[in-house]
Amino acid sequence: MFSSNTESMTDGEQFISAEDLIAQHFQPEQAYALFLDIDGTISEFHVDPQQSFIPKHTLKALENLQQHYPIIAVTGRSVSDAYRLFSPLDLAIAGTHGLEIQLSQQSDIQHPKHHLNFDDLYSDIEQACRDYPALLFERKKYAVAIHYRSQPDLEADVKVIAQALLKKYSALKLNLGKCVVELILAQADKGQAITTLYTQLDLNGVTPIFIGDDVTDESGFKTINDLGGISIKVGSGATHAKYRFKSVQNTLRFIELFLAFSNNNKTRQSHVLTTDGEITCLN
């Protein structure tokens, strides 16, 4: 397990390769659980978030990796949207930054308690942004995201609009991401979601891995560090994560290598040498 250091942040660009991370920090006898963000982590950004996708070969690798270790999504997307992207996988998902939690597609979604009328919020956002046709609104059950990916120079304007709306909707907070400002219930927190899933999935003694790319993933990195796990940020910028991948492609490469590592361990552990020198399979 890894020592905890949740208070310090680094802002350098000392990237590690997937090969070096596994070779230096993964142990054959250790159990792992892989927590994954989606956008900017295993899916490239698109101007329209609905055009984003997870590569088919990555989905296949994750499906095979599930035979060895739990795979959990921790995303700003809704649970239903995350399942769409991960199809055909069935996995535990913390959606809308942890406001929705579903352990599998057969289980009930765990919802937050609130009294906010999101129809009113959405109408107010549309009215406040009427002079900005380049903005794209993403309506979720417990949040509304304002995307300005097609026109990044609108960042300051969008933040001013969102801050003004907070004065009316005190139950909300702002999540500031990459070319997106999200008005979301204040209790949304990826770190708390990871803690909840770690407990509900009975992962005590398992080394958690969390890979994310954005400011909203920082509470998740801190939680993973507290649990003695492996936290990885994709890209540059100040972070609590212990390691960095340079791009989405490095994350996808890690998943492939992690699968190979897992398969090698299974082969190694399922064959033993008998007293007469014969190899026997324990499967």
C-alpha positions as CSV (number, residue, x, y, z in Angstrom):
1,M,0.0,0.0,0.0
2,F,1.0,3.6,-0.4
3,S,1.6,6.3,2.2
4,S,-0.9,9.2,2.4
5,N,-0.1,12.8,1.6
6,T,-3.3,14.6,0.8
7,E,-2.4,18.2,1.6
8,S,0.4,18.9,-0.9
9,M,-0.3,19.7,-4.5
10,T,2.1,19.6,-7.4
11,D,1.9,21.6,-10.7
12,G,4.8,20.2,-12.6
13,E,4.7,18.0,-15.8
14,Q,6.7,15.0,-14.7
15,F,4.7,12.4,-16.6
16,I,5.0,8.7,-16.0
17,S,4.5,6.1,-18.7
18,A,2.0,3.3,-18.2
19,E,4.8,0.8,-18.5
20,D,6.9,2.4,-15.7
21,L,3.9,2.8,-13.4
22,I,3.0,-0.8,-13.5
23,A,6.6,-2.1,-13.4
24,Q,7.5,0.1,-10.4
25,H,4.3,0.3,-8.3
26,F,2.1,-2.8,-9.0
27,Q,2.5,-6.0,-7.0
28,P,1.3,-9.5,-8.3
29,E,-0.1,-10.5,-4.9
30,Q,-2.1,-7.3,-4.4
31,A,-5.8,-6.9,-5.2
32,Y,-6.9,-3.7,-7.0
33,A,-10.0,-1.8,-7.9
34,L,-10.0,0.7,-10.8
35,F,-12.0,3.9,-10.5
36,L,-12.3,5.9,-13.8
37,D,-13.4,9.3,-14.9
38,I,-14.7,9.4,-18.5
39,D,-14.2,12.7,-20.3
40,G,-10.6,13.7,-20.7
41,T,-9.5,10.4,-19.1
42,I,-10.7,7.5,-21.3
43,S,-12.6,9.5,-23.8
44,E,-11.3,12.5,-25.8
45,F,-13.2,15.8,-25.5
46,H,-15.7,16.8,-28.2
47,V,-17.5,20.1,-28.6
48,D,-20.8,18.3,-28.2
49,P,-20.4,15.9,-25.1
50,Q,-23.0,13.6,-26.7
51,Q,-20.5,12.9,-29.5
52,S,-17.9,11.5,-27.0
53,F,-17.2,7.8,-26.9
54,I,-14.9,5.2,-25.3
55,P,-12.9,3.3,-28.0
56,K,-14.2,-0.2,-28.6
57,H,-10.9,-1.8,-27.9
58,T,-10.8,-0.1,-24.5
59,L,-14.3,-1.3,-23.7
60,K,-13.2,-4.8,-24.6
61,A,-10.1,-4.5,-22.4
62,L,-12.2,-3.2,-19.5
63,E,-14.7,-6.1,-20.0
64,N,-11.8,-8.6,-19.7
65,L,-10.2,-6.7,-16.8
66,Q,-13.5,-7.0,-14.9
67,Q,-12.8,-10.7,-14.6
68,H,-9.9,-9.8,-12.3
69,Y,-10.7,-6.6,-10.6
70,P,-13.7,-4.3,-9.9
71,I,-14.1,-1.4,-12.5
72,I,-16.0,1.6,-11.2
73,A,-16.9,4.8,-13.0
74,V,-16.8,8.2,-11.2
75,T,-18.0,10.8,-13.6
76,G,-19.8,14.1,-14.0
77,R,-22.2,12.5,-16.5
78,S,-25.5,11.0,-15.3
79,V,-25.6,7.3,-14.5
80,S,-27.7,6.6,-17.5
81,D,-25.3,8.5,-19.8
82,A,-22.3,6.7,-18.3
83,Y,-24.0,3.3,-18.9
84,R,-24.6,4.3,-22.5
85,L,-20.9,5.1,-23.0
86,F,-19.7,1.9,-21.2
87,S,-22.1,-0.4,-23.0
88,P,-22.1,-3.4,-22.9
89,L,-20.3,-3.4,-19.5
90,D,-22.3,-3.6,-16.3
91,L,-20.4,-1.8,-13.5
92,A,-20.8,0.4,-10.5
93,I,-21.2,4.0,-11.4
94,A,-21.1,7.3,-9.4
95,G,-22.8,9.7,-11.7
96,T,-23.2,13.5,-11.6
97,H,-20.1,13.9,-9.4
98,G,-21.4,11.3,-6.9
99,L,-25.0,12.5,-6.6
100,E,-26.2,9.3,-8.2
101,I,-24.8,6.0,-7.3
102,Q,-25.7,2.7,-8.8
103,L,-23.9,-0.6,-8.0
104,S,-25.1,-2.3,-11.1
105,Q,-27.8,-2.0,-13.7
106,Q,-30.0,-4.4,-11.7
107,S,-29.8,-2.3,-8.5
108,D,-31.6,0.9,-7.5
109,I,-30.0,4.3,-8.0
110,Q,-29.1,6.0,-4.7
111,H,-30.4,9.7,-5.0
112,P,-29.6,12.8,-2.9
113,K,-32.2,14.6,-0.8
114,H,-33.1,18.1,-2.0
115,H,-36.0,20.5,-2.6
116,L,-34.7,22.4,-5.6
117,N,-36.8,22.9,-8.7
118,F,-34.4,22.2,-11.6
119,D,-37.0,23.2,-14.2
120,D,-36.9,26.7,-12.8
121,L,-33.1,26.7,-12.8
122,Y,-32.9,25.5,-16.4
123,S,-35.3,28.3,-17.5
124,D,-33.3,30.9,-15.6
125,I,-30.1,29.7,-17.2
126,E,-31.6,29.8,-20.7
127,Q,-32.8,33.3,-20.1
128,A,-29.5,34.5,-18.7
129,C,-27.6,33.0,-21.6
130,R,-30.0,34.1,-24.4
131,D,-27.3,36.4,-25.9
132,Y,-24.8,33.6,-26.2
133,P,-25.9,31.2,-29.0
134,A,-22.5,29.4,-28.9
135,L,-23.2,28.0,-25.4
136,L,-24.4,24.4,-25.1
137,F,-26.6,23.4,-22.1
138,E,-26.5,19.9,-20.6
139,R,-29.4,19.2,-18.4
140,K,-28.9,16.5,-15.8
141,K,-31.2,15.4,-12.9
142,Y,-29.3,17.3,-10.3
143,A,-27.2,19.8,-12.2
144,V,-27.1,21.9,-15.3
145,A,-23.8,22.3,-17.2
146,I,-23.0,25.2,-19.5
147,H,-20.4,24.2,-22.1
148,Y,-18.4,26.8,-24.0
149,R,-16.0,24.3,-25.8
150,S,-16.8,25.9,-29.2
151,Q,-15.9,29.4,-27.9
152,P,-13.4,29.3,-25.0
153,D,-13.2,33.1,-24.9
154,L,-16.7,33.1,-23.3
155,E,-15.3,31.6,-20.0
156,A,-15.4,34.9,-18.0
157,D,-19.0,35.7,-19.2
158,V,-20.2,32.2,-18.3
159,K,-18.7,32.4,-14.8
160,V,-20.3,35.8,-14.2
161,I,-23.7,34.4,-15.2
162,A,-23.3,31.3,-13.0
163,Q,-22.2,33.3,-10.0
164,A,-25.3,35.5,-10.3
165,L,-27.5,32.5,-10.4
166,L,-25.9,31.1,-7.2
167,K,-27.4,34.1,-5.4
168,K,-30.8,32.8,-6.1
169,Y,-30.1,29.1,-5.8
170,S,-28.2,28.8,-2.5
171,A,-28.4,25.0,-2.5
172,L,-26.1,24.9,-5.5
173,K,-22.3,25.3,-6.0
174,L,-20.2,25.8,-9.1
175,N,-18.1,23.0,-10.5
176,L,-15.5,24.6,-12.9
177,G,-14.2,22.2,-15.4
178,K,-12.5,22.3,-18.8
179,C,-14.7,24.6,-20.9
180,V,-17.7,24.0,-18.7
181,V,-19.3,25.6,-15.7
182,E,-21.8,23.4,-13.8
183,L,-24.4,24.5,-11.3
184,I,-24.9,21.4,-9.1
185,L,-26.2,20.5,-5.7
186,A,-23.7,21.5,-3.1
187,Q,-23.3,18.0,-1.7
188,A,-21.7,16.7,-5.0
189,D,-18.3,15.3,-4.3
190,K,-16.3,12.6,-6.1
191,G,-14.2,11.9,-3.0
192,Q,-17.2,11.1,-0.9
193,A,-18.6,9.0,-3.8
194,I,-15.4,6.9,-3.8
195,T,-15.6,6.5,-0.1
196,T,-19.2,5.3,-0.3
197,L,-18.5,2.9,-3.1
198,Y,-15.3,1.6,-1.4
199,T,-17.5,0.7,1.6
200,Q,-20.6,-0.6,-0.3
201,L,-18.5,-2.8,-2.6
202,D,-16.6,-4.2,0.4
203,L,-13.2,-3.2,-0.9
204,N,-11.3,-3.1,2.4
205,G,-7.8,-4.4,1.8
206,V,-8.0,-3.6,-1.9
207,T,-5.7,-1.0,-3.4
208,P,-7.9,1.6,-5.2
209,I,-6.7,3.3,-8.4
210,F,-8.3,6.5,-9.6
211,I,-7.6,8.2,-12.9
212,G,-9.1,11.6,-13.6
213,D,-8.2,14.8,-15.4
214,D,-10.0,17.8,-14.0
215,V,-10.4,20.0,-11.0
216,T,-13.6,18.1,-10.0
217,D,-11.4,14.9,-9.7
218,E,-9.2,16.4,-7.0
219,S,-11.4,15.4,-4.0
220,G,-11.2,11.9,-5.5
221,F,-7.4,12.0,-5.6
222,K,-7.3,13.0,-2.0
223,T,-9.6,10.2,-1.0
224,I,-7.6,7.7,-2.9
225,N,-4.4,8.9,-1.2
226,D,-6.1,8.6,2.2
227,L,-7.0,5.0,1.3
228,G,-3.4,4.2,0.4
229,G,-4.1,4.0,-3.3
230,I,-2.8,5.1,-6.6
231,S,-4.0,8.5,-7.9
232,I,-3.3,9.5,-11.5
233,K,-4.0,12.9,-13.2
234,V,-4.2,13.1,-16.9
235,G,-2.5,16.2,-18.1
236,S,-0.9,19.2,-16.4
237,G,-2.1,21.6,-13.7
238,A,-1.9,21.6,-9.9
239,T,-3.1,18.3,-8.4
240,H,-3.2,16.1,-5.4
241,A,-2.6,13.1,-7.6
242,K,0.7,11.2,-7.1
243,Y,1.3,10.4,-10.7
244,R,0.5,11.9,-14.1
245,F,-0.3,10.6,-17.6
246,K,0.3,12.9,-20.5
247,S,-2.9,12.2,-22.4
248,V,-6.0,10.0,-22.8
249,Q,-3.9,7.7,-25.0
250,N,-1.6,7.0,-22.0
251,T,-4.7,6.0,-19.9
252,L,-5.9,3.7,-22.7
253,R,-2.4,2.2,-22.9
254,F,-2.4,1.7,-19.1
255,I,-5.7,-0.3,-19.3
256,E,-4.2,-2.6,-21.9
257,L,-1.1,-3.2,-19.8
258,F,-3.1,-3.6,-16.6
259,L,-5.0,-6.3,-18.3
260,A,-1.8,-8.0,-19.4
261,F,-0.5,-7.7,-15.9
262,S,-3.7,-9.3,-14.5
263,N,-3.7,-12.1,-17.0
264,N,0.0,-12.9,-16.3
265,N,-0.7,-13.0,-12.5
266,K,-3.7,-15.3,-13.0
267,T,-1.6,-17.7,-15.1
268,R,1.2,-17.5,-12.5
269,Q,-1.1,-18.2,-9.6
270,S,-3.1,-20.9,-11.2
271,H,-0.2,-23.2,-11.9
272,V,2.0,-24.8,-9.3
273,L,4.9,-27.2,-9.4
274,T,4.1,-30.6,-7.9
275,T,6.6,-32.7,-5.9
276,D,7.4,-34.8,-8.9
277,G,8.3,-31.8,-11.0
278,E,5.0,-31.7,-13.0
279,I,3.1,-28.5,-13.6
280,T,-0.5,-28.7,-12.5
281,C,-3.4,-26.3,-13.1
282,L,-5.5,-25.2,-10.1
283,N,-8.4,-23.8,-12.2
